[in-house]
Amino acid sequence: MRISRPCYDKSHRCPGWAGGGWQFAAYTLCEGGHITWETPWVLGRCDTCDVRVLPRGVRWLEPKTWRYVIHRWASRR
């Protein structure tokens, strides 16, 4: 079973097509696959290449997201 982070730009895209997370982490080249989600906090699945995708909320656990948020907050002050 292949597992990937979701595409943070558009979470309905397959990570094999658009890349997962902040950096490209595709396992296969998926042509136009879409993720089906039951709820935001469960694994999604690509309807084309069958890759499992971590929940969309997992991005809030990554240090890169917090660095970005803190940098944006500090630059506005």
Stockholm file with secondary structure:
# STOCKHOLM 1.0

chainA/1-77         MRISRPCYDKSHRCPGWAGGGWQFAAYTLCEGGHITWETPWVLGRCDTCDVRVLPRGVRWLEPKTWRYVIHRWASRR
#=GR chainA/1-77 SS CCEECCBSSCTTBCHHHHCSBTSCCCSSCCSSCBEECSSTTSCEEETTTCCEECCGGGGGGSHHHHHHHHHHHHHHC
#=GC SS_cons        CCEECCBSSCTTBCHHHHCSBTSCCCSSCCSSCBEECSSTTSCEEETTTCCEECCGGGGGGSHHHHHHHHHHHHHHC
//
